[in-house]
Amino acid sequence: MDTRQWRDTIAAAQDGDRRALDELVEGWLPLVYNIVGRALNGHADVDDVVQETMLRAVDNLGSLRDPDSFRSWLVAIAMRQIRDRARRRTPAPLDESATGGAADFAELAILRLQLEGQRREVAEAVRWLDDEDRQLLSLWWLEVAGELTRRELAAAVGISRQHAAVRVQRMKERLETSRSIVRALDGACPDLRELTARWDGRPDSVWRKRLARHIRGCGYCGDTRESVVPPERLLVGIALVPLPVGFTLSLALGGKTAAAATATVASVSWTAKVMSALTQPVVAATAGATIVAGGAYVVTQTPDAPPPRVAVSPTAASTHRPPPVVATPSVSPSPPPSPSATPTKTALYGSVVDAVDRAPDPDTPPAALPHRPESGVTSTGGAHAVMNHRGDSVTLTGQGYVLVRWQISPQYRAGGLVMPSWTGLRGELFHVASGGGRRMDDPVSATDSSATGMGDSTVGYTVLPAGTQQMWQNEYFYLDGSVTLTVNERGADYGLSVFPSSWDAAEKDITTGPDQGVKRYGLVRDTGKDDTPVPQYVTRSTPADAATVAQESRVSAP
C-alpha cells in the first residue's frame, strides 16, 4: 500500500473533508487490523486495540506534517497501543471465552486466505511464539508481503534498522522451532504422544521448550522428508486477511458530547473540524465505511459481502452453483411428521437426524449455504478448544456457527470409536455443512492405496458405530441457544478442535475445490428450515456419562 497514492486524500482529510476522512479510515483499517490481529493472535482485545489505534490516528491526523510518512506513523500508533494493552493486562489469565466467537488469528488466516501446506504450517506456528515475538512477526509478515518496509518496521518497534535485523533473525529462529513442533504434532511419534499426555493443548513457551528438546533428540520427529521452504518465501504475496463479516469500528471520540468535545480544542484546529463534521445530523457513505450522526464510524462489509443474515432457502434464482449430488442414505433417518399434519416449528424440529450418506462427486460444487442470523457464539474453551481425552468438553452459547475439526489418530490406537455427544441442549442445533477439503475416509497417500484419514492396512482403522454418518475433516453446526460437546474417546484415539466460527468462514471452506489443492468440494446440508439435519448424538438431557447418549435421539422442541 503506497502512501504516495494517498497524499491528496490525507491532505483533504486534514483540511476537514469528511469524505476523504471516510476513505482514509476504510482504506487503512485492514492494515491496522492485520497488525493488531497477528500481534494479539485474535484475542478479545483486538477490536479494542484497533478502535484505540484508529481513534488516535483520526484525532491526531492534523499533527502529521508529511503525508508520505502516514503509513509508518499509523503503524507506530498501532504498536504503541499493542504495548499499552500488554502493560495494562492483569497477570491472571484472561478469559478467552470473551472473544465473542472469533477464531484466533492463525485459524482466521488459514480459513479466509485458504492457506495450505507449509503456508498453513507457518500460520499455525505463530501460536507458539511469545507476545514480543508475535508483535514483531506481525510487522515482519507484512514486510515480506510487501506491505511495509524495513525502515517502517524498525520505526514502529522503536529501534535501529541494525537492531531490527538482529531481532527479526532471532524471531525467525523461534518461528522455525515452532514450525517443527507443528509438523511433529501432526506426525505419529509414540514417544511424543506419551510426552504430551498431560498437555492441555494450549501452546506456551514452557511446552515449546519441552517439545523442541524432544524433537532435537528424536530420529522420528527430526526426520524432515519434505523440503522446508523459508518462511519469507512462503509469505511473499499473501494478501491481508479480510475484515471479519460484520466488523464494526465505532470511533465515538471518547464518549464526549459534541459540545464538550468541541470546546476542548481551538475552533480553527483540524480536530475541531472533524468533531464538527462527525456530529452533524447527516450521513456520508462509501462502499466500505459510513460516517453516522453522533460521531461514529460504522465499517461495513465491502460490496462482495455475503447476503443479509437471514435464514433463507436456496432457490433457482439465488443459487449460482450446480446442485449437489443427492445422497442416498443406507440407513433411514427418523420418520418425518405425518403427511396429514401441518408441519410446525415445534413438530418438525428434531425429527430429522443425520444419516449415513455417500460422498458427493469431488468436482461438484455445493449448493448455496443458507445464511442464518448470527449474534456470536462463545465457548468455555475459548477461540480454539483442543479436546484430546475422554471427558473433555466445551459448552457453547449464543447464536451462530461452530466448526468442529476432526483429528483421527489410528497410528496411536485404532478400533471402535465412541462418538462425541451434544448434551444439555437449550434451543436449536443444526448440522449445516461439511468441509475441510475431504471426508475422513478419502485416500491420503499417493503410495499406499489402503491409507485414508481413518487409518491404513498396517496400523488398522478407526471404525464408526453402525449407522453413523462418516465425518468430514471440518463439520459446521449452527447453534441458537446452548449445548455441551463432549469427547467420549474409548477404543480408538481421536481429537476435536472446536472453533466458534461464522457463515463467511464456512462458505469459503466448502467452496474450495480440487483445483485449489483439496480433494473435494464441501457439502451443504442446511435447507434453511427446521428440517435441516441435527447431529445424531444430541439430547436435551445431561446424562452422568455423555457416552450413553442414544445414537438417534429425538430432539423435540423445548
ZIGIVEN-V895656 format. One line per field, one symbol per residue. ss: DSSP state (H for helix, E for strand, - for the rest). phi: phi as a letter, one per 30 degrees, with the letter a starting at -180 (. if undefined). psi: psi as a letter, one per 40 degrees, with the letter a starting at -180 (. if undefined). Layout:
ss: ???
phi: ???
psi: ???
This chain:
ss: --HHHHHHHHHHHH---HHHHHHHHHHHHHHHHHHHHHHH-----HHHHHHHHHHHHHHHHHH---HHHHHHHHHHHHHHHHHHHHHH-------HHHH-----HHHHHHHHH---HHHHHHHHHHHH--HHHHHHHHHHHHHH-----HHHHHHHH---HHHHHHHHHHHHHHHHHHHHHHHHH----HHHHHHHHH------HHHHHHHHHHHH--------------HHHHH-----------------HHH--HHHHHH------HHHHHHHHH-----EE---EEEE---EEEE---------------------------------------------HHHH----E----------------------EEEE-----EEE-----EEEEEEEEEEEEEEEE------EE----EEEEEEEEEEEEEEEEEEE---E--------E--EE---EEEE--------EEEEEEEEEEEEEEE-------EEEEEEE--HHHHHHHH---HHH------EE---------E---E-------HHH----------
phi: .ddedceddddddddjdddddedddddceeddddddeddchidedeedddeddddddddceddddcedceddddddddddddddddddddddeddddddijdddddddddddchdbhdddeddddeddddedddddddddeddddicbcddddddddibddddddddddddddddddddddedddddbddddeddcecddicdaddddddddddddccdddddcdcdddedddddeidddddddeiebcccdhiiddeddddddbddcddedddddddcddbbbbbdcbbccejibccdcddeddddedbdbcdbddccccddddddcdcbddedddeedcddbeddddidbcebebdddeeccdddddecddbcjbcbdcidbccccbejdabccbkblcbccccbdbddcacjdccddbcbidbjbbbccabaiiaddcddbbdccdddbdckaddcjbdcddeiddddcecccbccbkbaccbdceajbdabbcbbebaedddddddcdcedcjcdaddbccdcibdcdecedcbaddbddbddcdddbdccddd
psi: hhddeeddddddddeehddddddddddedddddddddddefeideddddddddddddddeddehdhdeeddddddddddddddddddehidihiheeeefeiiiddddddddefhibddddddddddeiiddddddddddddddeediiddddddddfiidddddddddddddddddddddddddeafhddddddedeheehhiddddddddddddehdddeghdhhhhiddddehehiihiiihehhhhgefeeiidddddeeiideidddddddddeifihhiadeihhiiefhhhhiiidfiiiigihihhiddeheiiiihhihhehhiihiihdeihhiddddheehiiihiihihdehiiihhihiiheihiheeadghhheihehiihhhahaihhhhhghgdddhaahhhiiihifhhbihihdihaeeiieeiiehedheehaeeaiddeiihhiihehhhiidhhhihhgbiihhhhfhhdihiihhhhhaidddddddeehideeeidiiahheheeaeeiiiidgiieigidheeehidgihgii.
